[in-house]
Amino acid sequence: MKFRVNACAAIAVFGCATASAAPFAYVANERSGTLSIIDIATDAVVGDIVAGKKPRGMTVSKDGKLLFVSDQPANALQVIDIAARTIVGKIDLGESPEGVYRSPDGRWLAVAIEEDNAVYFIDSAAGKREFQVKTEGRNPEHAVFSRDGKWVYVSAEEADTVDVIDVAARRQVASIKVGKRPRGIGFTPDGKFAYVACELANQVHVIDVATRKVVAVIPAGVRVNGVTVHPDGRTVYVTNGGDGTVSVIEVAGNKIIKTIAVGQRPWNMAITADGRKLYVANGRSNSVSVIDTGTLDKLGDIKVGDLPWGVYIPE
């Protein structure tokens, strides 16, 4: 369970005070076992990192030096030194880890573990598993911290609910009814609402965080999946895997204002810190589509590795 560090690579991790994750986007390529590195200034792939056999979810350490990547066959988090672009350690997990998220204060990493029906919480400083919480929903995919870090919302592929974990209490405290097969989850910047993509319902459900009630249901495209919220809180983006599109939701009216064609089976996305560009992983096209969030037009496609699962852009 502990974070095992390669002794030689550790020099790069702890000796490079100027290492920075910006201005890059990282794309997890499941079939290639790599991360494609995209320079977001030029939208060109500038390198690749070997990241285990089947990388999926990603998050970065609070200091921006380490990238944590879930590796499904290894049942582990691969720990990557961003400056050296190499694996420097591993944190053992349960069977089939998927989404990885960091708490706002940087203390915890939450990892959805599909086959264990649980969320594992990793002490990011110690690099070891601290505790785990079983979820009612089967096959959890995403485990996303609320903006204040008090709650983790968990979506599960074999469910029609979002499970709510109280981080301090270390237990599940609620289950919120949504549509069939909830997938991506995104919180508005003010922390008041969570948008949940319900894949088999072709809907996005909006949850009031204070009351834990669904306050809106938005029809979406076929097999809606990923969710990303704009930093200004005015728009929410969702991928429609069956349609090969991204829909743009206007938060004020909770309605779709535009749908943009991208690649085949778009999945998980990331938005730049300034909110100007959205990067969309297209699993069956082996590409990432780049969307201008001002004009809501696709700027182009970037070829990456095989079967990209998602994109991560450090803040």
N, C-alpha and C positions, 0 to 999 in steps of 0.2 A: 504493500500500500504506500510505501514511502517513495519520495521523489529521488530516483537514482540518477546521479550526474556523472557523465564521463569526465574523468579527471583532466584530460588535456583540453577538452572543449570548455571546461569551467573557467579557464583563464579568459576566454573570449567573453563569457557571460558576465563575470564580475570585474573584469579589467577594462571594459570599454564603456566609460561613463557617457560618451557622446552618442551611443547607439540610439537610433530612432526608427520607429515603424513607419512614419510618414515620409513621403506622400504616396504610399503604395496601397493597392488592394490585393488581397490574397484570395485565391480561388481554390477550393478543395476539389480535386479531381479523383472521384472514387475509383475508377477503373485503372487509372494511371498510377495511383499511389503517390501523387505529387501535389504540391501547391504551386500554381502559376502566380507569378508576381507581376502585377500590372502597375506601371507608372501612371498615376491618375492625371498627371500634367500632359502627357503625350498619348495616353491610352495605348501604349505598346507594352507587350510582355518583355520584361527585362531579365527574367530568370525563372528558375524552377527550384523547388526544395523537395527532396525526398521526405515523405511524411508518413511512413508506414505502408500498410497494404491497402487500406480503404479509408482515407480521411474523410471526415464529415464536418462536424461543428468546430468552430474556432472562437477563441477569445484571447486577448493579450493581457499580460501582467500590468499592474497599475503603473509601473515605471516605464512600460513600453519596450522592455528588452526581451521578454520571452513571449512566445506564442504557444498556446495550449491547443492541441488538435486531437479530437477523438478519433481513434483508430479501431474500427469495428472488429476485425478479426483478432486483433491483439488484446481486445478487452482492456484498453488502456488509453490514457492521455499521453500523446507524444509531446515532449517539451522541446521547443525549437528556439535556439538562439537566433534572433532576428538579424543581428549584425553579421554573424558567421554563416547564416543560412544553413544550419545543420542541426540535427537532433542531438541534444545534450543530456536527455534524461527521459524517464518514463514514470507515470503514476498508474499503478494497477487499479482497475475498476471491475465492475460486474460485466455480464455478458451483453454485448452489442450496445455500446454507448453511441449516442447520437448528438443532440444539441448541447452546446457548452455555452454558459453565460457567466459573466462576472458580476458580483454585487457592486452597487454604486460606490461603496467605500473601499472596494478592492480586497476585502478580507476573504470572501468566499468565491469559489467556482461551483456552479451547479451544473451537474451533468445528468441528462435523461438517459436511463439505462433500460432499453427496451425489454429484454428477456427477463429481467429481474422485477419489472413493474415497480420501479423505484427511481428516486432522484438521489444521487450521491453528492454530498457537500465536501469539497476539498478546501482545506486550509491553504490558501495560496502562498503564504509566507513559509510555512513548514513543508509544503509540497507533499501532503499526505491526506488521505481520506479521514475526515473527522467524524461524520455520521451519515446515515442514510434514512430516507423517509419513504415508506411504501405508499403507492398511489392506488386509488380505486380504479382508475382507468388503466386498461391494459395497453401495452406497447407505447409507453410515453416517448414522445419525439422531441418536444421543446419544453424547457423549464426556465421561464423568463422572470427575472426579478422585477418587482414593481419599482417605480421611480424612487421611492423612499427606502427601498431595500428590505421592507418588513415582510413582504409576501413573495412567494414564487408561484406563478401561474403555470400549470402543467397541462399540456395537450397530449392526448393519446390517440393512436390510430384506430384502436378498437373500442371507441367510446363515443358518447354524445354529450360529454360534460368536460368542463375545465376544473381540475382539482386545484385547491388553494392550500399552499403550505405556509404555516406560520414559522418563519425562520428562527426566531428567538425560542419558541416553544418546541421546535424540532418535530413537528407533526402536522398532518393534514387536518385542516379545520373547517373546510367547506368544499362543496362540489356544486358547480354552477351549470345548469342545463343549457346546452347550446344545440347546434345542428350535428348531424352525423359526421364522424371522423374529423374532429378539430385538428388543425395543423399549426400554421404560423400564428404567433401572437405578437402584438405591438402595443405599447403604452404611449398615450399622448404625453408630450413633455411636461404638462402640469400634473400628470399622474392620476387624473380623474377618470380616464376611460381606457379600456383595453379593447382592441380590435382583434377578433379571432376568425381565421379562415376555416370554414367547415367544408371540407372537400367533397363529400358525397351529397351534401345538401346544396352545393353551388351557391353558398351564401356566406356573408360576413356578419357575424354577430358582435354587437357593441355592448360591452359590460360596463356598468357604473361601478367603479371600484369601491366606493363608500358603502353602497347598498348590496353589492354582489348580485345585481339584477341585470338581465338583458333589457336594454332600453331601445334598441333598434336592430332590425334585421335588414340587411342590404343584399338584394339579388346580385350575384356576380357571374363570372364566366364558368365554363365547364372545368371541374376539378380545381377549384380555387385552393391555393396552397400557401405561398409565402406572404408575409406581411412586413412592410417597412413604413415607418412614420417619418414625415418630414420634420426636421428640427424646429421649424416654426409652428408646428402643430396644426397647420391649416389643411394639409392633405395627407392621405394614407394611400399607399400603393400595395396592390395585391397581384400575385401571379395567378394566371389561369392555365394550369398544366395541360388541359385537354384542348384548349383553344390556341395555345401559343401566343398569348397576349398578356399585357399588364393593364389592369384597370386602375384609374385614379379616382379616389373617393374624396369629395369635398366634405370636410368634417362639419362645417356649419350646418349643412342640410342633410348630411349622411346619405349622399347620393353620388353615383358615378358620373363624372363629368367628361371623361374621355377614356377610350380603350386603345392601347398601342400594340401593334404587332411586333413580336420579338422572334426568338427562335423556337425550336420544338421542345416541349416539356420544360417551360421555365419553372424554376424552383425557388431557391432562397436568394435574397437580394441584400444589397447594402447601399447606403447613401453617403456621400461625402459630408464632412463636418460642416461645410458651408451650405449644404443642401442643394448645390447646383447640378450635381450629376448622380444618377441612379444606375447601379451596375446589377445586371440580372443574369444569373447562371442558367443557361439553356442546356439541360442534361443530354438531350438526344441530338443536339446540334454541335456539341463540343465547343461551345462558344459562350461569350458574355456579351450581352447587348448593353449599350450605353445610352441612357435617356437624358435629354436636357429637361430638367424639371421646370424651367421657365417657360419654354415653348411647348413642352410635352410632346416632343418629337424624338424619334430614335436617331442618334448621331451615327451609329454604326455598330458593327459586330467585331469582337476580338476573338481570334482562335486561341483556345486553351487546350488542356489535356482532355482525356476521355472521361465522359460522364461527370461533368461538374455538378456538385451537390449544392454549393452555395458560395457566397462572396462575403468576405469580412474586411472592413476598413477600420483600423484603429482610430480612435478619436484623437 
